[in-house]
Structure formats: C-alpha cells, structure tokens
Amino acid sequence: MKDNETKELKVKEKQELASPAELTRPGLVFTPSVDIFENEREIVLLADMPGVQAQALNIDLRDNTLTLEGGVESFEADGEEAVLIEYEVGKYYRQFSLSEVIDQNKIDAQLNNGVLRLTLPKVEKAAPRTITVQAG
C-alpha cells in the first residue's frame, strides 16, 4: 500500500446463522462477531451482541463446548412504530470448543453495552520445586 492511500473501515453486516437443525421458535438467528486475544495467562473473547440484556443472555459450558445465546427483544410499545432501527430483533447463537488448556472453573463473563467479554484463564502449570527427601 502506498503512503497516500488510506484504509477504509467497512461495516460488516450481521450474518444470519444457517441452522443445521429445525428451529422451534420463529425469528432470525445471528452469529455474533467475535474478537479473540491471547496472552500467556488467558484468552479473552469479545462478542458483539447489540441489544442483548444480561437477563436475556445464556452462557452454557458442557462437554468442553461453550455456547453463547442471547435474545434481542423489540423496544416498541403498543401503538409505537419504529422510525429507525439500529439492529434487528432476533437471537444470537455461537459455540466454541475448549481445550484442556482452559481452566473452566474460573471463566468470567461481563456484558457492557452489547459487548460480551469472556475471560478464559489458562490452567496454571506446575511450578518447579525441589522435593525434600526425609530419612525414614
């Protein structure tokens, strides 16, 4: 890229999830966009789930599979009509397979303004130590 060229930020629209199973509830299902960062102590996962409230978010950990589900309800009251809608009403759904590197008992989740932050701490390695031998 030349110095005089600029990079443009492009908005990536929500992607509708093509479900392999038949849905039992009507409505759209979306795959949340996710950024994943890793350091020597943890993996941090940031999932974009605009419109999802904490009480409508379900995080399930079962058989080394982490499942994120969150619903977005319509904000319109009776007799109101939306003029502009920032995001569509529907459900978010995404799954991740976890390895044995993750300490599953210490996973932490925080939801702030539609961004879910999951902190997945890594299992602590055994610290090197000297074992004292006692005469018996």
C-alpha positions in Angstrom: 0.0 0.0 0.0 1.3 3.4 -0.9 1.6 6.2 1.7 -1.0 8.4 0.1 -3.7 5.6 0.1 -6.0 5.3 3.1 -7.6 2.4 4.6 -11.4 2.5 4.9 -13.3 1.0 7.7 -16.1 -1.2 6.3 -19.1 -2.1 8.4 -19.7 -5.8 8.4 -23.4 -6.5 8.5 -24.9 -9.1 10.8 -24.7 -12.6 9.4 -27.7 -14.8 9.7 -26.9 -18.2 11.0 -27.8 -21.1 8.8 -29.0 -23.6 11.4 -28.5 -27.3 10.6 -31.4 -28.1 12.9 -35.0 -27.0 12.7 -35.8 -24.1 14.9 -38.7 -24.4 17.5 -39.2 -20.7 17.7 -39.8 -18.2 14.9 -37.4 -15.4 14.2 -33.9 -14.6 12.9 -30.8 -16.2 14.4 -27.5 -14.3 14.1 -23.8 -15.3 14.6 -22.1 -12.6 16.8 -18.9 -11.2 15.5 -16.0 -12.2 17.9 -12.5 -10.9 18.5 -10.1 -13.3 20.4 -7.0 -12.2 22.1 -4.4 -14.5 23.8 -1.6 -13.9 26.2 0.4 -16.3 28.4 -2.2 -16.3 31.2 -5.6 -16.1 29.5 -7.7 -16.0 26.3 -10.1 -13.0 26.1 -13.1 -13.3 23.8 -15.1 -10.2 22.8 -18.5 -10.9 21.2 -20.7 -8.2 19.7 -24.3 -8.7 20.8 -26.0 -5.3 20.4 -29.4 -5.1 22.1 -28.9 -8.1 24.4 -29.5 -7.5 28.1 -27.8 -9.6 30.8 -31.1 -11.3 31.8 -31.6 -12.5 28.2 -28.0 -13.9 27.9 -27.3 -17.5 28.5 -23.7 -18.9 28.6 -23.6 -22.7 28.9 -20.5 -24.8 29.4 -21.0 -28.5 28.8 -18.7 -31.3 27.5 -15.9 -28.7 26.7 -18.3 -26.7 24.5 -19.0 -23.1 25.4 -22.4 -21.9 24.0 -23.5 -18.3 23.8 -27.2 -17.5 23.4 -28.8 -14.1 23.7 -32.1 -12.7 22.6 -32.9 -9.2 21.4 -36.5 -8.1 22.1 -38.4 -5.3 20.3 -38.4 -2.0 22.1 -41.6 -0.8 20.6 -44.6 -0.4 22.9 -48.2 -0.8 21.8 -49.1 1.9 19.3 -45.5 2.8 18.6 -43.8 2.4 15.2 -40.0 2.4 14.7 -38.6 5.2 12.6 -35.0 3.9 12.7 -33.8 0.5 13.9 -30.1 0.2 14.7 -30.1 -3.6 14.9 -32.6 -6.4 14.1 -34.6 -8.3 16.6 -33.7 -11.9 16.9 -31.4 -14.3 18.7 -27.6 -14.6 18.8 -26.0 -18.1 18.9 -22.4 -19.2 18.7 -20.4 -22.2 20.1 -16.7 -22.7 20.9 -14.8 -25.9 21.6 -12.5 -25.5 24.6 -9.3 -27.4 25.0 -7.7 -28.7 28.3 -5.6 -25.5 28.4 -8.6 -23.5 29.7 -9.4 -23.6 33.5 -13.1 -23.9 33.0 -13.9 -23.3 36.7 -12.5 -19.7 36.5 -14.2 -18.4 33.4 -15.5 -14.9 33.9 -18.2 -13.1 31.8 -19.1 -9.4 31.7 -21.7 -7.7 29.4 -21.4 -4.0 28.8 -23.3 -2.0 26.1 -23.8 -5.1 23.9 -20.3 -6.3 24.1 -19.7 -9.6 26.0 -16.3 -10.0 27.4 -15.4 -13.6 28.3 -12.1 -14.2 30.1 -10.9 -17.8 29.8 -7.9 -18.3 32.2 -5.4 -20.9 31.2 -4.5 -23.8 33.6 -1.6 -22.9 35.7 1.4 -25.1 35.1 3.0 -26.8 38.0 5.8 -24.5 39.4 9.2 -26.1 39.6 10.2 -27.0 43.1 12.7 -29.1 45.0 11.3 -32.1 46.9 12.9 -32.8 50.2 13.7 -36.4 50.9 13.4 -37.5 54.5 15.1 -40.5 56.0 12.5 -42.9 57.4 
